């Protein structure tokens, strides 16, 4: 699977992202695009995602977090990964 779109799922929330990160941490994960638009997420979801990417840089290139009422401090860890050549994260949408 290269694309996972669970956007507009208000039931997902932070707990759902925590479970999803178990998949992202697996060595066989080939996910390139993750869409989590308008899922009721908070900073903790960004922390979970950043930790998952740090444990397995994987192939994740695009993360869509739009419409979750996140601020820059919430996504800073992910933004830092986007700037690092050690990770493949190219696009981080939020706001």
PyMOL Python script that loads the backbone (N, CA, C, O; Angstrom):
from pymol import cmd

cmd.read_pdbstr("""\
ATOM      1  N   UNK A   1       0.851  -1.163   0.000  1.00  0.00           N
ATOM      2  CA  UNK A   1       0.000   0.000   0.000  1.00  0.00           C
ATOM      3  C   UNK A   1       0.902   1.233   0.000  1.00  0.00           C
ATOM      4  O   UNK A   1       1.840   1.338   0.790  1.00  0.00           O
ATOM      5  N   UNK A   2       0.597   2.153  -0.894  1.00  0.00           N
ATOM      6  CA  UNK A   2       1.395   3.371  -1.001  1.00  0.00           C
ATOM      7  C   UNK A   2       0.649   4.615  -0.516  1.00  0.00           C
ATOM      8  O   UNK A   2       1.267   5.611  -0.140  1.00  0.00           O
ATOM      9  N   UNK A   3      -0.680   4.546  -0.529  1.00  0.00           N
ATOM     10  CA  UNK A   3      -1.498   5.687  -0.119  1.00  0.00           C
ATOM     11  C   UNK A   3      -2.545   5.218   0.872  1.00  0.00           C
ATOM     12  O   UNK A   3      -3.228   4.216   0.656  1.00  0.00           O
ATOM     13  N   UNK A   4      -2.659   5.967   1.969  1.00  0.00           N
ATOM     14  CA  UNK A   4      -3.714   5.712   2.950  1.00  0.00           C
ATOM     15  C   UNK A   4      -4.418   7.033   3.219  1.00  0.00           C
ATOM     16  O   UNK A   4      -3.810   7.989   3.700  1.00  0.00           O
ATOM     17  N   UNK A   5      -5.697   7.072   2.907  1.00  0.00           N
ATOM     18  CA  UNK A   5      -6.502   8.273   3.103  1.00  0.00           C
ATOM     19  C   UNK A   5      -7.616   7.950   4.098  1.00  0.00           C
ATOM     20  O   UNK A   5      -8.582   7.266   3.757  1.00  0.00           O
ATOM     21  N   UNK A   6      -7.480   8.432   5.296  1.00  0.00           N
ATOM     22  CA  UNK A   6      -8.524   8.260   6.310  1.00  0.00           C
ATOM     23  C   UNK A   6      -9.073   9.626   6.726  1.00  0.00           C
ATOM     24  O   UNK A   6      -9.589   9.795   7.831  1.00  0.00           O
ATOM     25  N   UNK A   7      -8.951  10.586   5.826  1.00  0.00           N
ATOM     26  CA  UNK A   7      -9.417  11.932   6.082  1.00  0.00           C
ATOM     27  C   UNK A   7     -10.900  12.011   6.367  1.00  0.00           C
ATOM     28  O   UNK A   7     -11.678  11.135   5.989  1.00  0.00           O
ATOM     29  N   UNK A   8     -11.271  13.087   7.045  1.00  0.00           N
ATOM     30  CA  UNK A   8     -12.665  13.382   7.414  1.00  0.00           C
ATOM     31  C   UNK A   8     -13.247  12.312   8.328  1.00  0.00           C
ATOM     32  O   UNK A   8     -14.447  12.039   8.294  1.00  0.00           O
ATOM     33  N   UNK A   9     -12.401  11.718   9.132  1.00  0.00           N
ATOM     34  CA  UNK A   9     -12.832  10.678  10.062  1.00  0.00           C
ATOM     35  C   UNK A   9     -12.630  11.205  11.484  1.00  0.00           C
ATOM     36  O   UNK A   9     -11.585  10.978  12.094  1.00  0.00           O
ATOM     37  N   UNK A  10     -13.623  11.899  11.996  1.00  0.00           N
ATOM     38  CA  UNK A  10     -13.530  12.506  13.329  1.00  0.00           C
ATOM     39  C   UNK A  10     -13.352  11.472  14.438  1.00  0.00           C
ATOM     40  O   UNK A  10     -12.924  11.819  15.539  1.00  0.00           O
ATOM     41  N   UNK A  11     -13.674  10.213  14.166  1.00  0.00           N
ATOM     42  CA  UNK A  11     -13.515   9.165  15.167  1.00  0.00           C
ATOM     43  C   UNK A  11     -12.073   8.677  15.279  1.00  0.00           C
ATOM     44  O   UNK A  11     -11.729   8.003  16.250  1.00  0.00           O
ATOM     45  N   UNK A  12     -11.230   9.002  14.314  1.00  0.00           N
ATOM     46  CA  UNK A  12      -9.841   8.532  14.337  1.00  0.00           C
ATOM     47  C   UNK A  12      -9.099   9.117  15.536  1.00  0.00           C
ATOM     48  O   UNK A  12      -8.584   8.370  16.367  1.00  0.00           O
ATOM     49  N   UNK A  13      -9.044  10.407  15.629  1.00  0.00           N
ATOM     50  CA  UNK A  13      -8.414  11.162  16.704  1.00  0.00           C
ATOM     51  C   UNK A  13      -7.014  10.639  17.038  1.00  0.00           C
ATOM     52  O   UNK A  13      -6.455   9.831  16.297  1.00  0.00           O
ATOM     53  N   UNK A  14      -6.458  11.103  18.149  1.00  0.00           N
ATOM     54  CA  UNK A  14      -5.088  10.771  18.532  1.00  0.00           C
ATOM     55  C   UNK A  14      -4.896   9.276  18.786  1.00  0.00           C
ATOM     56  O   UNK A  14      -3.860   8.715  18.429  1.00  0.00           O
ATOM     57  N   UNK A  15      -5.876   8.637  19.392  1.00  0.00           N
ATOM     58  CA  UNK A  15      -5.737   7.208  19.697  1.00  0.00           C
ATOM     59  C   UNK A  15      -5.637   6.377  18.426  1.00  0.00           C
ATOM     60  O   UNK A  15      -4.902   5.390  18.390  1.00  0.00           O
ATOM     61  N   UNK A  16      -6.361   6.760  17.390  1.00  0.00           N
ATOM     62  CA  UNK A  16      -6.288   6.052  16.112  1.00  0.00           C
ATOM     63  C   UNK A  16      -4.935   6.230  15.442  1.00  0.00           C
ATOM     64  O   UNK A  16      -4.399   5.296  14.845  1.00  0.00           O
ATOM     65  N   UNK A  17      -4.387   7.437  15.545  1.00  0.00           N
ATOM     66  CA  UNK A  17      -3.065   7.691  14.970  1.00  0.00           C
ATOM     67  C   UNK A  17      -2.006   6.875  15.708  1.00  0.00           C
ATOM     68  O   UNK A  17      -1.061   6.377  15.098  1.00  0.00           O
ATOM     69  N   UNK A  18      -2.169   6.742  17.010  1.00  0.00           N
ATOM     70  CA  UNK A  18      -1.217   5.938  17.788  1.00  0.00           C
ATOM     71  C   UNK A  18      -1.177   4.504  17.251  1.00  0.00           C
ATOM     72  O   UNK A  18      -0.099   3.933  17.088  1.00  0.00           O
ATOM     73  N   UNK A  19      -2.337   3.929  16.980  1.00  0.00           N
ATOM     74  CA  UNK A  19      -2.395   2.571  16.425  1.00  0.00           C
ATOM     75  C   UNK A  19      -1.816   2.527  15.013  1.00  0.00           C
ATOM     76  O   UNK A  19      -1.116   1.580  14.655  1.00  0.00           O
ATOM     77  N   UNK A  20      -2.105   3.537  14.224  1.00  0.00           N
ATOM     78  CA  UNK A  20      -1.592   3.620  12.864  1.00  0.00           C
ATOM     79  C   UNK A  20      -0.065   3.664  12.842  1.00  0.00           C
ATOM     80  O   UNK A  20       0.569   3.131  11.931  1.00  0.00           O
ATOM     81  N   UNK A  21       0.509   4.297  13.842  1.00  0.00           N
ATOM     82  CA  UNK A  21       1.968   4.424  13.902  1.00  0.00           C
ATOM     83  C   UNK A  21       2.649   3.074  14.086  1.00  0.00           C
ATOM     84  O   UNK A  21       3.808   2.916  13.704  1.00  0.00           O
ATOM     85  N   UNK A  22       1.958   2.104  14.661  1.00  0.00           N
ATOM     86  CA  UNK A  22       2.507   0.752  14.739  1.00  0.00           C
ATOM     87  C   UNK A  22       2.784   0.205  13.345  1.00  0.00           C
ATOM     88  O   UNK A  22       3.799  -0.454  13.119  1.00  0.00           O
ATOM     89  N   UNK A  23       1.878   0.481  12.411  1.00  0.00           N
ATOM     90  CA  UNK A  23       2.062   0.090  11.008  1.00  0.00           C
ATOM     91  C   UNK A  23       3.233   0.852  10.395  1.00  0.00           C
ATOM     92  O   UNK A  23       4.051   0.266   9.685  1.00  0.00           O
ATOM     93  N   UNK A  24       3.319   2.160  10.667  1.00  0.00           N
ATOM     94  CA  UNK A  24       4.397   2.969  10.095  1.00  0.00           C
ATOM     95  C   UNK A  24       5.772   2.526  10.597  1.00  0.00           C
ATOM     96  O   UNK A  24       6.774   2.680   9.898  1.00  0.00           O
ATOM     97  N   UNK A  25       5.812   1.983  11.793  1.00  0.00           N
ATOM     98  CA  UNK A  25       7.085   1.557  12.372  1.00  0.00           C
ATOM     99  C   UNK A  25       7.552   0.198  11.855  1.00  0.00           C
ATOM    100  O   UNK A  25       8.711  -0.166  12.053  1.00  0.00           O
ATOM    101  N   UNK A  26       6.679  -0.553  11.200  1.00  0.00           N
ATOM    102  CA  UNK A  26       7.060  -1.886  10.735  1.00  0.00           C
ATOM    103  C   UNK A  26       8.032  -1.768   9.554  1.00  0.00           C
ATOM    104  O   UNK A  26       7.859  -0.910   8.689  1.00  0.00           O
ATOM    105  N   UNK A  27       9.046  -2.628   9.522  1.00  0.00           N
ATOM    106  CA  UNK A  27      10.076  -2.553   8.477  1.00  0.00           C
ATOM    107  C   UNK A  27       9.528  -2.702   7.059  1.00  0.00           C
ATOM    108  O   UNK A  27      10.115  -2.165   6.119  1.00  0.00           O
ATOM    109  N   UNK A  28       8.432  -3.409   6.888  1.00  0.00           N
ATOM    110  CA  UNK A  28       7.869  -3.614   5.557  1.00  0.00           C
ATOM    111  C   UNK A  28       6.953  -2.514   5.078  1.00  0.00           C
ATOM    112  O   UNK A  28       6.369  -2.625   4.000  1.00  0.00           O
ATOM    113  N   UNK A  29       6.812  -1.461   5.848  1.00  0.00           N
ATOM    114  CA  UNK A  29       5.904  -0.370   5.482  1.00  0.00           C
ATOM    115  C   UNK A  29       6.430   0.365   4.249  1.00  0.00           C
ATOM    116  O   UNK A  29       7.547   0.882   4.255  1.00  0.00           O
ATOM    117  N   UNK A  30       5.623   0.408   3.200  1.00  0.00           N
ATOM    118  CA  UNK A  30       5.998   1.125   1.988  1.00  0.00           C
ATOM    119  C   UNK A  30       5.103   2.318   1.724  1.00  0.00           C
ATOM    120  O   UNK A  30       5.052   2.830   0.606  1.00  0.00           O
ATOM    121  N   UNK A  31       4.395   2.763   2.755  1.00  0.00           N
ATOM    122  CA  UNK A  31       3.456   3.874   2.611  1.00  0.00           C
ATOM    123  C   UNK A  31       4.200   5.149   2.213  1.00  0.00           C
ATOM    124  O   UNK A  31       5.191   5.522   2.842  1.00  0.00           O
ATOM    125  N   UNK A  32       3.714   5.809   1.169  1.00  0.00           N
ATOM    126  CA  UNK A  32       4.328   7.042   0.690  1.00  0.00           C
ATOM    127  C   UNK A  32       3.488   8.268   1.015  1.00  0.00           C
ATOM    128  O   UNK A  32       4.032   9.351   1.229  1.00  0.00           O
ATOM    129  N   UNK A  33       2.165   8.110   1.055  1.00  0.00           N
ATOM    130  CA  UNK A  33       1.260   9.236   1.292  1.00  0.00           C
ATOM    131  C   UNK A  33       0.260   8.869   2.378  1.00  0.00           C
ATOM    132  O   UNK A  33      -0.388   7.824   2.326  1.00  0.00           O
ATOM    133  N   UNK A  34       0.152   9.756   3.366  1.00  0.00           N
ATOM    134  CA  UNK A  34      -0.778   9.562   4.476  1.00  0.00           C
ATOM    135  C   UNK A  34      -1.648  10.807   4.590  1.00  0.00           C
ATOM    136  O   UNK A  34      -1.147  11.908   4.818  1.00  0.00           O
ATOM    137  N   UNK A  35      -2.950  10.622   4.429  1.00  0.00           N
ATOM    138  CA  UNK A  35      -3.892  11.747   4.500  1.00  0.00           C
ATOM    139  C   UNK A  35      -4.746  11.613   5.753  1.00  0.00           C
ATOM    140  O   UNK A  35      -5.509  10.660   5.910  1.00  0.00           O
ATOM    141  N   UNK A  36      -4.598  12.586   6.633  1.00  0.00           N
ATOM    142  CA  UNK A  36      -5.323  12.609   7.903  1.00  0.00           C
ATOM    143  C   UNK A  36      -6.082  13.925   8.055  1.00  0.00           C
ATOM    144  O   UNK A  36      -6.158  14.481   9.150  1.00  0.00           O
ATOM    145  N   UNK A  37      -6.630  14.409   6.971  1.00  0.00           N
ATOM    146  CA  UNK A  37      -7.326  15.697   6.964  1.00  0.00           C
ATOM    147  C   UNK A  37      -8.587  15.638   7.814  1.00  0.00           C
ATOM    148  O   UNK A  37      -9.399  14.722   7.688  1.00  0.00           O
ATOM    149  N   UNK A  38      -8.732  16.634   8.681  1.00  0.00           N
ATOM    150  CA  UNK A  38      -9.951  16.834   9.471  1.00  0.00           C
ATOM    151  C   UNK A  38     -10.343  15.582  10.260  1.00  0.00           C
ATOM    152  O   UNK A  38     -11.453  15.065  10.130  1.00  0.00           O
ATOM    153  N   UNK A  39      -9.393  15.108  11.086  1.00  0.00           N
ATOM    154  CA  UNK A  39      -9.618  13.902  11.896  1.00  0.00           C
ATOM    155  C   UNK A  39      -9.628  14.187  13.393  1.00  0.00           C
ATOM    156  O   UNK A  39      -9.574  13.256  14.196  1.00  0.00           O
ATOM    157  N   UNK A  40      -9.695  15.458  13.778  1.00  0.00           N
ATOM    158  CA  UNK A  40      -9.734  15.797  15.194  1.00  0.00           C
ATOM    159  C   UNK A  40      -8.417  15.529  15.910  1.00  0.00           C
ATOM    160  O   UNK A  40      -8.409  15.114  17.069  1.00  0.00           O
ATOM    161  N   UNK A  41      -7.300  15.765  15.217  1.00  0.00           N
ATOM    162  CA  UNK A  41      -5.990  15.459  15.782  1.00  0.00           C
ATOM    163  C   UNK A  41      -5.427  16.633  16.574  1.00  0.00           C
ATOM    164  O   UNK A  41      -5.828  17.781  16.384  1.00  0.00           O
ATOM    165  N   UNK A  42      -4.492  16.324  17.464  1.00  0.00           N
ATOM    166  CA  UNK A  42      -3.817  17.343  18.262  1.00  0.00           C
ATOM    167  C   UNK A  42      -2.306  17.119  18.177  1.00  0.00           C
ATOM    168  O   UNK A  42      -1.834  16.280  17.410  1.00  0.00           O
ATOM    169  N   UNK A  43      -1.571  17.867  18.959  1.00  0.00           N
ATOM    170  CA  UNK A  43      -0.107  17.777  18.965  1.00  0.00           C
ATOM    171  C   UNK A  43       0.364  16.355  19.240  1.00  0.00           C
ATOM    172  O   UNK A  43       1.375  15.926  18.684  1.00  0.00           O
ATOM    173  N   UNK A  44      -0.332  15.636  20.066  1.00  0.00           N
ATOM    174  CA  UNK A  44       0.097  14.281  20.419  1.00  0.00           C
ATOM    175  C   UNK A  44       0.156  13.385  19.175  1.00  0.00           C
ATOM    176  O   UNK A  44       1.026  12.519  19.085  1.00  0.00           O
ATOM    177  N   UNK A  45      -0.746  13.578  18.229  1.00  0.00           N
ATOM    178  CA  UNK A  45      -0.689  12.813  16.980  1.00  0.00           C
ATOM    179  C   UNK A  45       0.579  13.138  16.206  1.00  0.00           C
ATOM    180  O   UNK A  45       1.201  12.247  15.628  1.00  0.00           O
ATOM    181  N   UNK A  46       0.960  14.400  16.192  1.00  0.00           N
ATOM    182  CA  UNK A  46       2.197  14.795  15.524  1.00  0.00           C
ATOM    183  C   UNK A  46       3.398  14.156  16.217  1.00  0.00           C
ATOM    184  O   UNK A  46       4.345  13.729  15.556  1.00  0.00           O
ATOM    185  N   UNK A  47       3.358  14.090  17.536  1.00  0.00           N
ATOM    186  CA  UNK A  47       4.430  13.444  18.290  1.00  0.00           C
ATOM    187  C   UNK A  47       4.513  11.958  17.953  1.00  0.00           C
ATOM    188  O   UNK A  47       5.606  11.424  17.762  1.00  0.00           O
ATOM    189  N   UNK A  48       3.362  11.289  17.879  1.00  0.00           N
ATOM    190  CA  UNK A  48       3.330   9.867  17.510  1.00  0.00           C
ATOM    191  C   UNK A  48       3.919   9.657  16.113  1.00  0.00           C
ATOM    192  O   UNK A  48       4.725   8.752  15.902  1.00  0.00           O
ATOM    193  N   UNK A  49       3.511  10.497  15.168  1.00  0.00           N
ATOM    194  CA  UNK A  49       3.996  10.366  13.797  1.00  0.00           C
ATOM    195  C   UNK A  49       5.496  10.613  13.705  1.00  0.00           C
ATOM    196  O   UNK A  49       6.206   9.887  13.008  1.00  0.00           O
ATOM    197  N   UNK A  50       5.982  11.637  14.405  1.00  0.00           N
ATOM    198  CA  UNK A  50       7.418  11.929  14.387  1.00  0.00           C
ATOM    199  C   UNK A  50       8.207  10.768  14.982  1.00  0.00           C
ATOM    200  O   UNK A  50       9.245  10.387  14.440  1.00  0.00           O
ATOM    201  N   UNK A  51       7.737  10.209  16.074  1.00  0.00           N
ATOM    202  CA  UNK A  51       8.423   9.075  16.701  1.00  0.00           C
ATOM    203  C   UNK A  51       8.438   7.864  15.767  1.00  0.00           C
ATOM    204  O   UNK A  51       9.444   7.160  15.676  1.00  0.00           O
ATOM    205  N   UNK A  52       7.331   7.623  15.081  1.00  0.00           N
ATOM    206  CA  UNK A  52       7.259   6.494  14.146  1.00  0.00           C
ATOM    207  C   UNK A  52       8.255   6.677  13.000  1.00  0.00           C
ATOM    208  O   UNK A  52       8.929   5.729  12.596  1.00  0.00           O
ATOM    209  N   UNK A  53       8.341   7.893  12.487  1.00  0.00           N
ATOM    210  CA  UNK A  53       9.276   8.151  11.390  1.00  0.00           C
ATOM    211  C   UNK A  53      10.726   8.054  11.860  1.00  0.00           C
ATOM    212  O   UNK A  53      11.598   7.615  11.110  1.00  0.00           O
ATOM    213  N   UNK A  54      10.978   8.461  13.088  1.00  0.00           N
ATOM    214  CA  UNK A  54      12.344   8.357  13.618  1.00  0.00           C
ATOM    215  C   UNK A  54      12.750   6.898  13.802  1.00  0.00           C
ATOM    216  O   UNK A  54      13.907   6.542  13.577  1.00  0.00           O
ATOM    217  N   UNK A  55      11.815   6.062  14.205  1.00  0.00           N
ATOM    218  CA  UNK A  55      12.142   4.650  14.429  1.00  0.00           C
ATOM    219  C   UNK A  55      12.254   3.887  13.108  1.00  0.00           C
ATOM    220  O   UNK A  55      12.959   2.880  13.031  1.00  0.00           O
ATOM    221  N   UNK A  56      11.561   4.361  12.070  1.00  0.00           N
ATOM    222  CA  UNK A  56      11.621   3.733  10.755  1.00  0.00           C
ATOM    223  C   UNK A  56      11.416   4.822   9.700  1.00  0.00           C
ATOM    224  O   UNK A  56      10.278   5.160   9.375  1.00  0.00           O
ATOM    225  N   UNK A  57      12.505   5.371   9.166  1.00  0.00           N
ATOM    226  CA  UNK A  57      12.352   6.458   8.185  1.00  0.00           C
ATOM    227  C   UNK A  57      11.448   6.093   7.017  1.00  0.00           C
ATOM    228  O   UNK A  57      10.911   6.989   6.365  1.00  0.00           O
ATOM    229  N   UNK A  58      11.265   4.836   6.736  1.00  0.00           N
ATOM    230  CA  UNK A  58      10.355   4.295   5.728  1.00  0.00           C
ATOM    231  C   UNK A  58      10.363   5.087   4.426  1.00  0.00           C
ATOM    232  O   UNK A  58      11.349   5.737   4.077  1.00  0.00           O
ATOM    233  N   UNK A  59       9.260   5.016   3.733  1.00  0.00           N
ATOM    234  CA  UNK A  59       9.137   5.679   2.437  1.00  0.00           C
ATOM    235  C   UNK A  59       8.168   6.850   2.492  1.00  0.00           C
ATOM    236  O   UNK A  59       7.870   7.447   1.458  1.00  0.00           O
ATOM    237  N   UNK A  60       7.672   7.189   3.669  1.00  0.00           N
ATOM    238  CA  UNK A  60       6.654   8.231   3.787  1.00  0.00           C
ATOM    239  C   UNK A  60       7.182   9.561   3.267  1.00  0.00           C
ATOM    240  O   UNK A  60       8.166  10.102   3.771  1.00  0.00           O
ATOM    241  N   UNK A  61       6.495  10.077   2.236  1.00  0.00           N
ATOM    242  CA  UNK A  61       6.916  11.328   1.592  1.00  0.00           C
ATOM    243  C   UNK A  61       5.930  12.471   1.800  1.00  0.00           C
ATOM    244  O   UNK A  61       6.331  13.633   1.869  1.00  0.00           O
ATOM    245  N   UNK A  62       4.656  12.150   1.899  1.00  0.00           N
ATOM    246  CA  UNK A  62       3.624  13.184   1.991  1.00  0.00           C
ATOM    247  C   UNK A  62       2.693  12.904   3.161  1.00  0.00           C
ATOM    248  O   UNK A  62       2.149  11.808   3.291  1.00  0.00           O
ATOM    249  N   UNK A  63       2.518  13.918   4.016  1.00  0.00           N
ATOM    250  CA  UNK A  63       1.597  13.811   5.148  1.00  0.00           C
ATOM    251  C   UNK A  63       0.657  15.017   5.089  1.00  0.00           C
ATOM    252  O   UNK A  63       1.100  16.165   5.069  1.00  0.00           O
ATOM    253  N   UNK A  64      -0.633  14.738   5.062  1.00  0.00           N
ATOM    254  CA  UNK A  64      -1.660  15.779   5.007  1.00  0.00           C
ATOM    255  C   UNK A  64      -2.383  15.822   6.350  1.00  0.00           C
ATOM    256  O   UNK A  64      -3.106  14.892   6.707  1.00  0.00           O
ATOM    257  N   UNK A  65      -2.182  16.902   7.082  1.00  0.00           N
ATOM    258  CA  UNK A  65      -2.807  17.098   8.393  1.00  0.00           C
ATOM    259  C   UNK A  65      -3.731  18.320   8.390  1.00  0.00           C
ATOM    260  O   UNK A  65      -4.034  18.866   9.451  1.00  0.00           O
ATOM    261  N   UNK A  66      -4.172  18.745   7.228  1.00  0.00           N
ATOM    262  CA  UNK A  66      -5.003  19.941   7.129  1.00  0.00           C
ATOM    263  C   UNK A  66      -6.278  19.821   7.953  1.00  0.00           C
ATOM    264  O   UNK A  66      -6.798  18.727   8.170  1.00  0.00           O
ATOM    265  N   UNK A  67      -6.764  20.966   8.404  1.00  0.00           N
ATOM    266  CA  UNK A  67      -8.052  21.096   9.095  1.00  0.00           C
ATOM    267  C   UNK A  67      -8.128  20.322  10.412  1.00  0.00           C
ATOM    268  O   UNK A  67      -9.178  19.794  10.775  1.00  0.00           O
ATOM    269  N   UNK A  68      -7.010  20.266  11.111  1.00  0.00           N
ATOM    270  CA  UNK A  68      -6.989  19.652  12.438  1.00  0.00           C
ATOM    271  C   UNK A  68      -6.689  20.686  13.533  1.00  0.00           C
ATOM    272  O   UNK A  68      -6.403  20.318  14.672  1.00  0.00           O
ATOM    273  N   UNK A  69      -6.753  21.963  13.191  1.00  0.00           N
ATOM    274  CA  UNK A  69      -6.496  23.048  14.142  1.00  0.00           C
ATOM    275  C   UNK A  69      -5.132  22.926  14.806  1.00  0.00           C
ATOM    276  O   UNK A  69      -4.996  23.163  16.007  1.00  0.00           O
ATOM    277  N   UNK A  70      -4.120  22.553  14.019  1.00  0.00           N
ATOM    278  CA  UNK A  70      -2.760  22.437  14.522  1.00  0.00           C
ATOM    279  C   UNK A  70      -2.022  23.747  14.315  1.00  0.00           C
ATOM    280  O   UNK A  70      -2.307  24.484  13.371  1.00  0.00           O
ATOM    281  N   UNK A  71      -1.082  24.036  15.188  1.00  0.00           N
ATOM    282  CA  UNK A  71      -0.234  25.218  15.071  1.00  0.00           C
ATOM    283  C   UNK A  71       1.194  24.765  14.770  1.00  0.00           C
ATOM    284  O   UNK A  71       1.506  23.576  14.835  1.00  0.00           O
ATOM    285  N   UNK A  72       2.056  25.729  14.440  1.00  0.00           N
ATOM    286  CA  UNK A  72       3.431  25.355  14.107  1.00  0.00           C
ATOM    287  C   UNK A  72       4.125  24.595  15.242  1.00  0.00           C
ATOM    288  O   UNK A  72       4.794  23.598  14.971  1.00  0.00           O
ATOM    289  N   UNK A  73       3.992  25.024  16.498  1.00  0.00           N
ATOM    290  CA  UNK A  73       4.633  24.224  17.560  1.00  0.00           C
ATOM    291  C   UNK A  73       4.140  22.771  17.594  1.00  0.00           C
ATOM    292  O   UNK A  73       4.890  21.876  17.984  1.00  0.00           O
ATOM    293  N   UNK A  74       2.898  22.532  17.193  1.00  0.00           N
ATOM    294  CA  UNK A  74       2.352  21.176  17.163  1.00  0.00           C
ATOM    295  C   UNK A  74       3.067  20.305  16.133  1.00  0.00           C
ATOM    296  O   UNK A  74       3.327  19.128  16.385  1.00  0.00           O
ATOM    297  N   UNK A  75       3.381  20.877  14.986  1.00  0.00           N
ATOM    298  CA  UNK A  75       3.970  20.109  13.884  1.00  0.00           C
ATOM    299  C   UNK A  75       5.482  20.285  13.759  1.00  0.00           C
ATOM    300  O   UNK A  75       6.089  19.778  12.815  1.00  0.00           O
ATOM    301  N   UNK A  76       6.092  21.001  14.704  1.00  0.00           N
ATOM    302  CA  UNK A  76       7.527  21.316  14.598  1.00  0.00           C
ATOM    303  C   UNK A  76       8.394  20.076  14.439  1.00  0.00           C
ATOM    304  O   UNK A  76       9.301  20.071  13.607  1.00  0.00           O
ATOM    305  N   UNK A  77       8.141  19.027  15.212  1.00  0.00           N
ATOM    306  CA  UNK A  77       8.960  17.816  15.090  1.00  0.00           C
ATOM    307  C   UNK A  77       8.890  17.242  13.677  1.00  0.00           C
ATOM    308  O   UNK A  77       9.902  16.816  13.122  1.00  0.00           O
ATOM    309  N   UNK A  78       7.697  17.235  13.105  1.00  0.00           N
ATOM    310  CA  UNK A  78       7.543  16.735  11.735  1.00  0.00           C
ATOM    311  C   UNK A  78       8.213  17.665  10.738  1.00  0.00           C
ATOM    312  O   UNK A  78       8.830  17.211   9.775  1.00  0.00           O
ATOM    313  N   UNK A  79       8.093  18.950  10.966  1.00  0.00           N
ATOM    314  CA  UNK A  79       8.740  19.924  10.093  1.00  0.00           C
ATOM    315  C   UNK A  79      10.258  19.761  10.133  1.00  0.00           C
ATOM    316  O   UNK A  79      10.924  19.873   9.104  1.00  0.00           O
ATOM    317  N   UNK A  80      10.796  19.502  11.305  1.00  0.00           N
ATOM    318  CA  UNK A  80      12.244  19.275  11.431  1.00  0.00           C
ATOM    319  C   UNK A  80      12.672  18.045  10.636  1.00  0.00           C
ATOM    320  O   UNK A  80      13.732  18.051  10.010  1.00  0.00           O
ATOM    321  N   UNK A  81      11.859  16.994  10.657  1.00  0.00           N
ATOM    322  CA  UNK A  81      12.162  15.787   9.887  1.00  0.00           C
ATOM    323  C   UNK A  81      12.119  16.080   8.390  1.00  0.00           C
ATOM    324  O   UNK A  81      12.893  15.526   7.610  1.00  0.00           O
ATOM    325  N   UNK A  82      11.203  16.956   8.012  1.00  0.00           N
ATOM    326  CA  UNK A  82      11.072  17.333   6.607  1.00  0.00           C
ATOM    327  C   UNK A  82      12.352  18.024   6.126  1.00  0.00           C
ATOM    328  O   UNK A  82      12.732  17.883   4.963  1.00  0.00           O
ATOM    329  N   UNK A  83      13.002  18.753   6.996  1.00  0.00           N
ATOM    330  CA  UNK A  83      14.217  19.485   6.647  1.00  0.00           C
ATOM    331  C   UNK A  83      15.468  18.607   6.675  1.00  0.00           C
ATOM    332  O   UNK A  83      16.505  18.987   6.131  1.00  0.00           O
ATOM    333  N   UNK A  84      15.376  17.446   7.301  1.00  0.00           N
ATOM    334  CA  UNK A  84      16.534  16.570   7.459  1.00  0.00           C
ATOM    335  C   UNK A  84      16.729  15.674   6.231  1.00  0.00           C
ATOM    336  O   UNK A  84      15.768  15.096   5.723  1.00  0.00           O
ATOM    337  N   UNK A  85      17.967  15.562   5.759  1.00  0.00           N
ATOM    338  CA  UNK A  85      18.223  14.676   4.611  1.00  0.00           C
ATOM    339  C   UNK A  85      18.101  13.191   4.967  1.00  0.00           C
ATOM    340  O   UNK A  85      18.103  12.344   4.074  1.00  0.00           O
ATOM    341  N   UNK A  86      17.998  12.870   6.242  1.00  0.00           N
ATOM    342  CA  UNK A  86      17.881  11.475   6.673  1.00  0.00           C
ATOM    343  C   UNK A  86      16.477  10.907   6.487  1.00  0.00           C
ATOM    344  O   UNK A  86      16.274   9.700   6.619  1.00  0.00           O
ATOM    345  N   UNK A  87      15.522  11.756   6.187  1.00  0.00           N
ATOM    346  CA  UNK A  87      14.124  11.335   6.044  1.00  0.00           C
ATOM    347  C   UNK A  87      13.623  11.730   4.669  1.00  0.00           C
ATOM    348  O   UNK A  87      14.143  12.662   4.055  1.00  0.00           O
ATOM    349  N   UNK A  88      12.614  11.021   4.187  1.00  0.00           N
ATOM    350  CA  UNK A  88      12.089  11.252   2.852  1.00  0.00           C
ATOM    351  C   UNK A  88      10.874  12.183   2.836  1.00  0.00           C
ATOM    352  O   UNK A  88      10.304  12.438   1.776  1.00  0.00           O
ATOM    353  N   UNK A  89      10.483  12.680   3.982  1.00  0.00           N
ATOM    354  CA  UNK A  89       9.290  13.523   4.059  1.00  0.00           C
ATOM    355  C   UNK A  89       9.489  14.799   3.236  1.00  0.00           C
ATOM    356  O   UNK A  89      10.324  15.642   3.565  1.00  0.00           O
ATOM    357  N   UNK A  90       8.719  14.920   2.176  1.00  0.00           N
ATOM    358  CA  UNK A  90       8.830  16.061   1.264  1.00  0.00           C
ATOM    359  C   UNK A  90       7.732  17.082   1.487  1.00  0.00           C
ATOM    360  O   UNK A  90       7.984  18.287   1.445  1.00  0.00           O
ATOM    361  N   UNK A  91       6.516  16.614   1.723  1.00  0.00           N
ATOM    362  CA  UNK A  91       5.359  17.496   1.837  1.00  0.00           C
ATOM    363  C   UNK A  91       4.675  17.274   3.179  1.00  0.00           C
ATOM    364  O   UNK A  91       4.332  16.148   3.538  1.00  0.00           O
ATOM    365  N   UNK A  92       4.484  18.361   3.910  1.00  0.00           N
ATOM    366  CA  UNK A  92       3.766  18.342   5.167  1.00  0.00           C
ATOM    367  C   UNK A  92       2.708  19.421   5.122  1.00  0.00           C
ATOM    368  O   UNK A  92       3.017  20.606   5.242  1.00  0.00           O
ATOM    369  N   UNK A  93       1.464  19.019   4.951  1.00  0.00           N
ATOM    370  CA  UNK A  93       0.356  19.964   4.900  1.00  0.00           C
ATOM    371  C   UNK A  93      -0.341  20.037   6.243  1.00  0.00           C
ATOM    372  O   UNK A  93      -0.718  19.006   6.802  1.00  0.00           O
ATOM    373  N   UNK A  94      -0.516  21.222   6.762  1.00  0.00           N
ATOM    374  CA  UNK A  94      -1.195  21.393   8.035  1.00  0.00           C
ATOM    375  C   UNK A  94      -1.799  22.791   8.083  1.00  0.00           C
ATOM    376  O   UNK A  94      -1.513  23.629   7.228  1.00  0.00           O
ATOM    377  N   UNK A  95      -2.609  23.028   9.054  1.00  0.00           N
ATOM    378  CA  UNK A  95      -3.154  24.373   9.237  1.00  0.00           C
ATOM    379  C   UNK A  95      -4.620  24.350   9.536  1.00  0.00           C
ATOM    380  O   UNK A  95      -5.229  25.404   9.717  1.00  0.00           O
TER     381      UNK A  95
END
""", "prot")
cmd.dss("prot")
cmd.show_as("cartoon", "prot")
cmd.util.cbc("prot")
cmd.orient("prot")
